């Protein structure tokens, strides 16, 4: 049951349980996350930059999975129709070792942050603050089942993807990063039947919606940035938006199309 204890293992065990999901995780999360960490970080050496980015991702996921574990092992007891991700043996292990699980996760986070501080103290503090906010938001998110979950979910996604370099962003960066990924998945999340019936089209056509979203994002954002004369100042944003557009476009016309035909 080591997947309860070590970063990313719980995610791969309970969320990324197919090759397509693992590939999507690498393409939609890991690359953009490392890209922004490397772009905004104050670490100058490229090798150290990649190492620091990797360590920071582990710290974020170590913390984020605490919310996953609590949701899967504790909240499912209270829900009428829960999504079951743990079998009986795994649930029993959790009940016997829950204190150990959370303690190990906490100690690991401290050690990871210490290691990260050797690369960059500012980056270590940035990750520590993001991890603290993630735990705080999860505290509310896992205790509420209403439309309030929507903005909390959006914040959690933003922190998971881009919280690594929190200390290095200005307000414009924060908003643009929210547009480049968290807003899209927040709309998808809010289209679930328990939240909205008016967004059912999106819920039933998620892949197509993603293509439309990134098409509009690219057209509108590049037009505004060009008009304001700051296009080249935000090439990182244009790159990320273009990357996600290409990823969603190819996913829709190749992977999704294949499954729709079956």
Number of C-alpha atoms within 10 A of each C-alpha: 11 9 14 24 19 17 23 20 18 21 19 15 14 15 14 17 11 11 9 11 13 15 13 15 15 13 15 17 16 16 14 19 22 21 17 20 27 22 14 17 22 16 20 12 10 10 10 15 20 16 16 25 26 17 17 28 23 19 27 26 21 24 24 22 21 22 19 17 21 17 19 18 19 15 14 16 11 8 10 7 8 12 11 10 16 16 8 9 10 14 16 13 12 20 13 11 13 17 11 13 19 17 13 14 20 15 10 19 22 13 12 20 22 15 16 23 15 12 20 20 16 18 27 25 19 20 26 23 15 25 23 13 16 25 17 11 17 23 13 13 21 16 11 12 13 10 12 11 20 17 14 19 19 21 20 22 20 21 22 21 25 27 29 30 26 22 17 17 15 9 8 10 15 15 12 17 20 20 19 24 22 22 20 17 17 18 18 20 19 22 20 16 12 11 16 13 12 11 15 16 12 18 19 13 11 17 20 17 19 23 21 14 17 24 18 13 19 20 10 11 17 19 13 13 16 11 10 9 10 12 17 11 10 14 13 15 21 20 14 19 23 17 17 22 22 15 17 24 20 14 18 20 13 11 14 15 13 11 9 8 6 5
